[in-house]
């Protein structure tokens, strides 16, 4: 928490002299791929593509910025050929530091950026009937990636982004049926409408 507070303060100081902007992503749609997990009943489904839906907001200066986003992945752990799951899903809550190409250099074209941060991943798997315990896990996570944003008008634009999410540390008190610490990781690619203020 102290690290993120210091990072946010640094971003504010570095960007104070530059004209900053707020970028809102009221909805982004994407797909996950390359997933893996040690969560019981989840490994097969995590490796298959899943829908990604989310919202995000960023405060971006000439070079640095901060971002927060929430994303949900319904049916993330499906299909499972061994058992029919009633429902499953994953949700990520992340805060990130952004390093972008200076706005003046990308004024009339796409503006690339790099992003790194961390937060929380929550996973749930509901098996059918009695004898199959529901799985609900909350895991600390980091994410890293990048993307580009381009504006078709002063206030409206489009964003393309790819990131990797991975749990860190694992919970020693929360293990799967094989006794392994619970872990979850995946890639996400998305496209979003961006509104600039």
C-alpha positions as CSV (number, residue, x, y, z in Angstrom):
1,X,0.0,0.0,0.0
2,X,2.9,2.4,0.9
3,X,4.5,1.7,-2.5
4,X,1.3,2.5,-4.5
5,X,0.8,5.7,-2.5
6,X,4.3,6.9,-3.2
7,X,3.9,6.0,-6.8
8,X,0.7,7.9,-7.1
9,X,2.3,10.9,-5.4
10,X,5.3,10.7,-7.8
11,X,3.0,10.6,-10.8
12,X,1.1,13.7,-9.6
13,X,4.3,15.6,-9.1
14,X,5.8,14.7,-12.4
15,X,2.6,15.5,-14.3
16,X,1.6,18.6,-12.5
17,X,3.3,20.9,-15.0
18,X,1.8,19.2,-18.0
19,X,-1.8,19.3,-19.2
20,X,-3.2,16.1,-17.9
21,X,-6.3,14.3,-19.1
22,X,-8.8,11.8,-17.8
23,X,-9.6,8.8,-20.0
24,X,-12.7,6.8,-19.2
25,X,-13.3,3.3,-20.7
26,X,-17.1,2.8,-20.0
27,X,-16.9,-0.7,-21.5
28,X,-14.2,-2.9,-22.9
29,X,-14.7,-6.2,-24.6
30,X,-12.0,-8.8,-25.1
31,X,-10.9,-12.4,-24.8
32,X,-8.5,-14.4,-22.5
33,X,-6.0,-16.9,-23.7
34,X,-3.0,-18.9,-22.5
35,X,-4.6,-19.4,-19.1
36,X,-3.4,-21.9,-16.4
37,X,-4.4,-22.7,-12.9
38,X,-4.0,-25.1,-10.0
39,X,-7.6,-24.6,-8.8
40,X,-9.5,-27.9,-8.7
41,X,-11.8,-28.4,-11.6
42,X,-10.5,-25.3,-13.3
43,X,-7.3,-26.2,-15.3
44,X,-9.0,-27.4,-18.5
45,X,-11.4,-24.4,-18.8
46,X,-8.7,-21.8,-17.9
47,X,-6.7,-22.9,-20.9
48,X,-9.6,-22.1,-23.3
49,X,-10.6,-18.6,-24.5
50,X,-13.1,-16.8,-22.4
51,X,-15.0,-13.5,-22.7
52,X,-13.7,-10.4,-20.9
53,X,-15.9,-7.5,-19.9
54,X,-14.8,-4.5,-17.9
55,X,-14.5,-0.8,-17.2
56,X,-11.5,1.4,-16.5
57,X,-10.4,5.0,-15.9
58,X,-7.0,6.6,-16.2
59,X,-5.4,9.9,-15.3
60,X,-2.6,10.6,-17.8
61,X,0.0,13.4,-18.0
62,X,2.5,14.0,-20.7
63,X,4.5,10.9,-19.9
64,X,3.2,9.2,-16.7
65,X,-0.3,8.2,-15.5
66,X,-2.3,6.0,-13.2
67,X,-5.1,3.7,-14.0
68,X,-7.8,1.6,-12.2
69,X,-9.9,-1.1,-13.8
70,X,-12.3,-3.9,-13.0
71,X,-12.8,-6.8,-15.3
72,X,-15.0,-9.9,-15.2
73,X,-14.6,-13.1,-17.1
74,X,-17.9,-15.2,-17.0
75,X,-17.5,-18.9,-17.6
76,X,-13.7,-18.6,-17.3
77,X,-13.2,-22.2,-16.0
78,X,-15.5,-23.8,-18.6
79,X,-15.8,-26.1,-20.4
80,X,-14.7,-29.1,-18.3
81,X,-15.0,-32.5,-20.0
82,X,-14.9,-34.3,-16.7
83,X,-17.8,-32.6,-15.0
84,X,-20.6,-30.1,-16.0
85,X,-20.0,-27.0,-14.0
86,X,-23.1,-25.0,-12.9
87,X,-21.2,-21.7,-13.2
88,X,-17.7,-20.3,-13.0
89,X,-16.0,-16.9,-13.4
90,X,-13.0,-14.7,-12.5
91,X,-12.8,-11.1,-11.7
92,X,-9.7,-8.8,-11.5
93,X,-9.4,-5.5,-9.6
94,X,-6.2,-3.7,-10.5
95,X,-4.4,-0.4,-10.1
96,X,-1.6,0.4,-12.5
97,X,1.2,2.8,-13.4
98,X,1.2,4.0,-17.1
99,X,4.3,5.1,-19.0
100,X,3.2,6.5,-22.4
101,X,4.8,8.1,-25.5
102,X,4.7,11.9,-25.0
103,X,1.4,13.3,-26.2
104,X,3.1,15.8,-28.5
105,X,4.9,13.1,-30.4
106,X,1.7,11.1,-30.9
107,X,-0.6,14.0,-31.5
108,X,-1.9,12.9,-34.8
109,X,-1.5,9.1,-34.6
110,X,-1.8,6.2,-32.2
111,X,-0.3,6.8,-28.7
112,X,1.5,3.6,-27.4
113,X,1.9,3.0,-23.7
114,X,3.3,0.5,-21.2
115,X,1.4,-0.5,-18.0
116,X,2.3,-2.4,-14.9
117,X,0.5,-2.8,-11.6
118,X,-1.2,-5.1,-9.2
119,X,-4.4,-5.9,-7.3
120,X,-6.7,-8.8,-6.6
121,X,-8.0,-11.7,-8.6
122,X,-11.2,-13.6,-7.4
123,X,-12.2,-16.9,-8.8
124,X,-15.3,-19.0,-8.3
125,X,-16.2,-22.5,-9.5
126,X,-19.6,-24.1,-8.8
127,X,-19.8,-27.8,-9.4
128,X,-23.1,-29.7,-9.9
129,X,-24.9,-31.2,-6.9
130,X,-23.7,-32.5,-3.5
131,X,-20.2,-33.8,-3.0
132,X,-18.6,-31.1,-5.3
133,X,-17.6,-28.3,-3.1
134,X,-17.7,-24.7,-4.5
135,X,-14.4,-23.1,-5.0
136,X,-14.0,-19.4,-4.1
137,X,-10.5,-17.9,-4.0
138,X,-9.1,-14.4,-3.7
139,X,-5.5,-14.1,-4.9
140,X,-3.0,-11.2,-4.9
141,X,-2.0,-10.5,-8.5
142,X,0.3,-8.5,-10.8
143,X,-0.4,-7.4,-14.3
144,X,1.9,-6.2,-17.1
145,X,1.3,-5.2,-20.7
146,X,0.7,-2.4,-23.1
147,X,-1.4,-1.0,-25.9
148,X,-2.2,1.9,-28.1
149,X,-4.9,4.6,-28.0
150,X,-6.1,6.7,-30.9
151,X,-8.7,9.5,-31.0
152,X,-11.1,10.1,-33.9
153,X,-12.2,13.4,-32.3
154,X,-11.1,15.5,-29.4
155,X,-13.2,13.5,-26.9
156,X,-13.8,10.0,-28.4
157,X,-11.3,7.3,-29.3
158,X,-10.5,3.6,-29.4
159,X,-8.0,1.6,-27.4
160,X,-6.4,-1.8,-28.1
161,X,-4.6,-3.5,-25.2
162,X,-2.9,-6.8,-24.2
163,X,-1.9,-7.8,-20.7
164,X,-0.7,-10.7,-18.6
165,X,-2.3,-11.3,-15.2
166,X,-0.8,-13.7,-12.7
167,X,-1.3,-14.5,-9.0
168,X,1.7,-14.1,-6.8
169,X,2.8,-15.8,-3.6
170,X,-0.2,-18.1,-3.3
171,X,-2.1,-18.7,-0.1
172,X,-0.3,-21.3,2.1
173,X,-3.6,-22.0,3.8
174,X,-5.5,-22.5,0.6
175,X,-4.4,-25.5,-1.5
176,X,-5.9,-27.6,-4.2
177,X,-6.7,-31.4,-3.9
178,X,-3.1,-32.2,-4.8
179,X,-1.7,-30.0,-2.0
180,X,-0.4,-27.3,-4.4
181,X,-0.8,-23.6,-3.6
182,X,-3.6,-22.0,-5.6
183,X,-2.4,-20.2,-8.6
184,X,-4.0,-18.5,-11.6
185,X,-2.6,-16.8,-14.7
186,X,-3.8,-15.7,-18.1
187,X,-3.4,-13.3,-21.0
188,X,-6.1,-10.8,-22.0
189,X,-6.5,-8.8,-25.2
190,X,-9.3,-6.2,-25.4
191,X,-10.7,-3.3,-27.4
192,X,-12.4,-0.4,-25.7
193,X,-14.2,2.9,-26.4
194,X,-12.4,5.8,-24.8
195,X,-13.9,9.1,-23.7
196,X,-11.4,11.8,-22.9
197,X,-12.1,14.7,-20.6
